[in-house]
Amino acid sequence: MKSDTSKSIVREFDTPKEQDKLAQITNNLEKIAYFFSEILHKVSSVALFAMMILTTCDVIGRYFFNQPVTGTYELTGLFLSIIVFLSLGKTQLWREHIEIDVLTKRLPLKIRESIHAFGSFLLTVLLIVTTGYTTNYAWRVGMSGETSGDLQLPLFIFILFAVIGLLCFTLTMLVKALHSTLLVVSRDES
């Protein structure tokens, strides 16, 4: 029996209790991933809106009043980092990342999902390492007091946004890996 695919892509299996437990853990992780991805995506949308307003005000000020908004270029770059990192998890949950499946789409389901599970677990490990290094970098930048050029904004705050986005992306990759694992170990041959 399938659950609503718009909410969850985890299926209920007619299999041993370990797989039911794995399906339950995957469902719970997916709910957490969706919750945090929605919040981060909304923050990303606010940053995008602020960047649009700032750029519009800068253009109007520059061309009509000969008075540009100070720090627009700097803030645009910083907002862009927030937008990209905070949107990674939601994009993964929507399955909107580029995927090259010319060869794998012709394979049987279990083999295809085995490849997806392996790749997703590998990416999860790489994202954990990347998140760790980015966290360490944020800490070092925070301790050194490094600031942006014109506005003297502390840079570690923007790096922490990247860490938060990477954590959410890591969780969504783990969910994808668990989904693929469930499909591989299921008795369903569809």
Contacts in CASP RR format, 6 or more apart in sequence:
PFRMAT RR
TARGET T0000
AUTHOR 0000-0000-0000
METHOD contacts of the structure
MODEL  1
MKSDTSKSIVREFDTPKEQDKLAQITNNLEKIAYFFSEILHKVSSVALFA
MMILTTCDVIGRYFFNQPVTGTYELTGLFLSIIVFLSLGKTQLWREHIEI
DVLTKRLPLKIRESIHAFGSFLLTVLLIVTTGYTTNYAWRVGMSGETSGD
LQLPLFIFILFAVIGLLCFTLTMLVKALHSTLLVVSRDES
1 11 0 8 1.000
1 12 0 8 1.000
2 11 0 8 1.000
2 12 0 8 1.000
3 10 0 8 1.000
3 11 0 8 1.000
3 12 0 8 1.000
8 27 0 8 1.000
8 30 0 8 1.000
8 31 0 8 1.000
9 30 0 8 1.000
9 179 0 8 1.000
10 23 0 8 1.000
10 26 0 8 1.000
10 27 0 8 1.000
10 30 0 8 1.000
10 179 0 8 1.000
10 182 0 8 1.000
11 23 0 8 1.000
11 182 0 8 1.000
11 183 0 8 1.000
11 186 0 8 1.000
11 188 0 8 1.000
12 23 0 8 1.000
13 19 0 8 1.000
13 20 0 8 1.000
13 23 0 8 1.000
13 182 0 8 1.000
13 186 0 8 1.000
13 187 0 8 1.000
13 188 0 8 1.000
14 187 0 8 1.000
14 188 0 8 1.000
15 185 0 8 1.000
15 186 0 8 1.000
15 187 0 8 1.000
19 182 0 8 1.000
19 185 0 8 1.000
19 186 0 8 1.000
22 178 0 8 1.000
22 181 0 8 1.000
22 182 0 8 1.000
22 185 0 8 1.000
23 182 0 8 1.000
25 178 0 8 1.000
26 175 0 8 1.000
26 178 0 8 1.000
26 179 0 8 1.000
26 182 0 8 1.000
29 171 0 8 1.000
29 174 0 8 1.000
29 175 0 8 1.000
29 178 0 8 1.000
30 175 0 8 1.000
32 171 0 8 1.000
33 89 0 8 1.000
33 93 0 8 1.000
33 168 0 8 1.000
33 171 0 8 1.000
33 172 0 8 1.000
33 175 0 8 1.000
34 93 0 8 1.000
36 168 0 8 1.000
36 171 0 8 1.000
37 89 0 8 1.000
37 90 0 8 1.000
37 93 0 8 1.000
37 168 0 8 1.000
37 172 0 8 1.000
38 90 0 8 1.000
40 86 0 8 1.000
40 87 0 8 1.000
40 89 0 8 1.000
40 90 0 8 1.000
40 164 0 8 1.000
40 165 0 8 1.000
40 168 0 8 1.000
41 86 0 8 1.000
41 87 0 8 1.000
41 89 0 8 1.000
41 90 0 8 1.000
43 82 0 8 1.000
43 86 0 8 1.000
44 82 0 8 1.000
44 83 0 8 1.000
44 86 0 8 1.000
44 87 0 8 1.000
44 90 0 8 1.000
47 79 0 8 1.000
47 82 0 8 1.000
47 83 0 8 1.000
47 86 0 8 1.000
48 79 0 8 1.000
48 83 0 8 1.000
50 79 0 8 1.000
51 75 0 8 1.000
51 76 0 8 1.000
51 79 0 8 1.000
51 80 0 8 1.000
51 83 0 8 1.000
54 69 0 8 1.000
54 72 0 8 1.000
54 75 0 8 1.000
54 76 0 8 1.000
54 79 0 8 1.000
55 72 0 8 1.000
55 76 0 8 1.000
57 69 0 8 1.000
57 72 0 8 1.000
58 68 0 8 1.000
58 69 0 8 1.000
58 72 0 8 1.000
61 67 0 8 1.000
61 68 0 8 1.000
61 69 0 8 1.000
62 68 0 8 1.000
70 150 0 8 1.000
70 151 0 8 1.000
71 150 0 8 1.000
71 151 0 8 1.000
74 148 0 8 1.000
74 149 0 8 1.000
74 150 0 8 1.000
74 151 0 8 1.000
74 153 0 8 1.000
75 151 0 8 1.000
78 148 0 8 1.000
78 153 0 8 1.000
78 158 0 8 1.000
81 158 0 8 1.000
81 161 0 8 1.000
81 162 0 8 1.000
82 158 0 8 1.000
82 161 0 8 1.000
85 161 0 8 1.000
85 162 0 8 1.000
85 164 0 8 1.000
85 165 0 8 1.000
85 166 0 8 1.000
85 169 0 8 1.000
86 161 0 8 1.000
86 164 0 8 1.000
86 165 0 8 1.000
86 168 0 8 1.000
88 165 0 8 1.000
88 166 0 8 1.000
88 168 0 8 1.000
88 169 0 8 1.000
88 172 0 8 1.000
89 165 0 8 1.000
89 168 0 8 1.000
89 169 0 8 1.000
89 171 0 8 1.000
89 172 0 8 1.000
91 97 0 8 1.000
92 169 0 8 1.000
92 172 0 8 1.000
92 173 0 8 1.000
92 176 0 8 1.000
93 172 0 8 1.000
93 175 0 8 1.000
104 112 0 8 1.000
104 115 0 8 1.000
104 116 0 8 1.000
105 112 0 8 1.000
107 115 0 8 1.000
109 183 0 8 1.000
109 189 0 8 1.000
109 190 0 8 1.000
110 183 0 8 1.000
110 184 0 8 1.000
110 189 0 8 1.000
113 180 0 8 1.000
113 181 0 8 1.000
113 183 0 8 1.000
113 184 0 8 1.000
114 180 0 8 1.000
114 184 0 8 1.000
116 176 0 8 1.000
116 177 0 8 1.000
116 180 0 8 1.000
117 177 0 8 1.000
117 180 0 8 1.000
117 181 0 8 1.000
117 184 0 8 1.000
119 177 0 8 1.000
120 173 0 8 1.000
120 174 0 8 1.000
120 176 0 8 1.000
120 177 0 8 1.000
120 180 0 8 1.000
121 177 0 8 1.000
123 173 0 8 1.000
123 177 0 8 1.000
124 170 0 8 1.000
124 173 0 8 1.000
124 174 0 8 1.000
124 177 0 8 1.000
127 166 0 8 1.000
127 169 0 8 1.000
127 170 0 8 1.000
127 173 0 8 1.000
128 170 0 8 1.000
130 166 0 8 1.000
131 163 0 8 1.000
131 166 0 8 1.000
131 167 0 8 1.000
131 170 0 8 1.000
132 163 0 8 1.000
134 159 0 8 1.000
134 162 0 8 1.000
134 163 0 8 1.000
134 166 0 8 1.000
135 163 0 8 1.000
137 159 0 8 1.000
138 156 0 8 1.000
138 159 0 8 1.000
138 160 0 8 1.000
138 162 0 8 1.000
138 163 0 8 1.000
139 156 0 8 1.000
141 155 0 8 1.000
141 156 0 8 1.000
141 159 0 8 1.000
142 154 0 8 1.000
142 155 0 8 1.000
142 156 0 8 1.000
145 154 0 8 1.000
145 156 0 8 1.000
146 154 0 8 1.000
146 155 0 8 1.000
146 156 0 8 1.000
147 153 0 8 1.000
147 154 0 8 1.000
147 155 0 8 1.000
148 155 0 8 1.000
END
